[in-house]
């Protein structure tokens, strides 16, 4: 598993991992089904 840790002020704040690894973690935690990615749409100006 490849994980990137993003820190702020020397403390871990976020973890970034590949989608497939995220799905495997959900499955290992007993979550059924695949989480769907969210599409972000910029507001009109």
N, C-alpha and C positions, 0 to 999 in steps of 0.2 A: 504494500500500500504506500502510495506517495502522498505525503501531506505537507502543505506549506503553512507555516505559522506566521501570522502577521501580529506584530507586537506594537504596543503604544506605551511609552514611558517605561520600557523594559519589562512590561508584563504582557503575556499572550492575550490577544483580544479576539482574533478570528482564526479559524482553521479552514484551509481550502484544500479540497480533495477531488479527484476525478469522479464523475457521475457514477460510473460502474462501481467504484469503491463505496460510494454513499449508499447505493442500492444494496450492496452486499451487507453493509452495516445495518440497514433497516431490516433486511431479511434475518440476520443473525439475532436481532432484538425481538423477533417475533412479529414484526409488522407484515401484514398481508398486502399483496398488490404492490405495484410500482408507483412511486410518487411521480406526479406529472410536473415537468418544468413550467415555470410561469413566464409568459411573454410580457415584457414591459413595453408599453407604448408611450411615446413622448406626447405630452399635451399639445394641442393645436395652438398656434399663436395668431 
